[in-house]
Amino acid sequence: MFGLQEWVERSRIKRGLTQDELAEKAGLSRAMINRIETGRVATVSSLTLTRLVSALRLQPPKEVVDQAVSDRRRKRDRRSKKN
């Protein structure tokens, strides 16, 4: 099993894209692509995930989607409890 980080990087390389090219296709910054691929960003919004899927023209494995969404939901829930 692998996560968002590995899926994005492997898919980008499989498509023969640079980080700059993927960023342009997905409407994201190259810095964001880099942060995802290096694991500095482990979760993304559903909009960002949708943009990546569209740009890469590949469906991520269910576990990647579940991890990206559920991790983000847990972080949001923890922030809500603090307030």
Secondary structure, 3 states (H helix, E strand, C coil): CCCHHHHHHHHHHHCCCCHHHHHHHHCCCHHHHHHHHCCCCCCCCHHHHHHHHHHHCCCCCHHHHHHHHHHHHHHHHHHHHHC
